[in-house]
């Protein structure tokens, strides 16, 4: 059902999700047990939330850029292959 590459990707994805979950759990604990005002804790929590949203956007835009570059490369490869096949078939 899964190829070796799909299985490896799945394992890395799960490992990263566990790491992110552990990081959020530790951050939540440090905010909860910090001896500061509730307003300061809210400020820290907003910072973590905004950082998370920014990181998601960076990863998404990098993925979209890579996908677009791959698409352009595939089109250029197909065009070059067609030109080569036309050149070879002329003889």
C-alpha positions as CSV (number, residue, x, y, z in Angstrom):
1,X,0.0,0.0,0.0
2,X,2.7,2.5,1.0
3,X,6.0,2.8,-0.8
4,X,9.2,3.1,1.2
5,X,9.3,6.8,0.6
6,X,5.7,7.4,1.7
7,X,6.3,5.4,4.9
8,X,9.5,7.4,5.7
9,X,7.6,10.7,5.1
10,X,4.8,9.5,7.4
11,X,7.3,8.6,10.1
12,X,9.0,12.0,9.8
13,X,5.7,13.8,9.9
14,X,4.6,12.0,13.0
15,X,8.0,12.6,14.7
16,X,7.7,16.4,13.9
17,X,4.1,16.5,15.2
18,X,5.2,14.9,18.4
19,X,8.0,17.3,18.7
20,X,5.7,20.3,18.1
21,X,3.2,19.0,20.6
22,X,6.0,18.5,23.2
23,X,7.3,22.0,22.6
24,X,3.8,23.5,23.0
25,X,3.2,21.5,26.2
26,X,6.5,22.7,27.7
27,X,5.7,26.3,26.6
28,X,2.2,26.1,28.2
29,X,3.8,24.7,31.4
30,X,6.4,27.5,31.6
31,X,3.7,30.1,31.0
32,X,1.4,28.6,33.6
33,X,4.1,28.3,36.3
34,X,5.8,31.6,35.5
35,X,5.7,34.0,38.5
36,X,4.3,37.0,36.4
37,X,1.0,38.8,36.0
38,X,-1.8,37.2,33.9
39,X,-1.5,40.0,31.4
40,X,2.2,39.1,30.8
41,X,1.3,35.4,30.3
42,X,-1.3,36.5,27.7
43,X,1.3,38.6,25.9
44,X,3.6,35.6,25.8
45,X,0.8,33.3,24.6
46,X,-0.1,35.8,21.8
47,X,3.6,35.9,20.8
48,X,3.7,32.1,20.6
49,X,0.5,32.0,18.5
50,X,1.7,34.7,16.1
51,X,5.1,33.0,15.7
52,X,3.3,29.7,14.9
53,X,1.1,31.4,12.3
54,X,4.2,33.0,10.8
55,X,6.1,29.7,10.6
56,X,3.2,28.0,9.0
57,X,3.0,30.8,6.3
58,X,6.8,30.6,5.7
59,X,6.6,26.8,5.1
60,X,3.5,27.1,2.9
61,X,5.1,29.8,0.7
62,X,8.3,27.9,0.4
63,X,6.4,24.8,-0.6
64,X,4.3,26.7,-3.1
65,X,7.5,28.2,-4.6
66,X,9.2,24.9,-4.9
67,X,6.0,23.4,-6.5
68,X,5.8,26.2,-9.0
69,X,9.5,25.8,-9.9
70,X,9.1,22.0,-10.3
71,X,6.1,22.6,-12.6
72,X,8.1,25.1,-14.8
73,X,11.0,22.6,-14.9
74,X,8.7,19.8,-16.0
75,X,7.3,22.0,-18.8
76,X,10.7,22.9,-20.0
77,X,11.8,19.3,-19.9
78,X,8.8,18.2,-21.9
79,X,9.5,21.0,-24.4
80,X,13.1,19.9,-24.8
81,X,12.1,16.3,-25.2
82,X,9.6,17.2,-27.9
83,X,12.2,19.2,-29.7
84,X,14.7,16.4,-29.5
85,X,12.2,13.8,-30.7
86,X,11.3,16.1,-33.7
87,X,14.9,16.6,-34.6
88,X,15.6,12.8,-34.4
89,X,12.5,11.9,-36.4
90,X,13.5,14.3,-39.3
91,X,16.3,12.0,-40.3
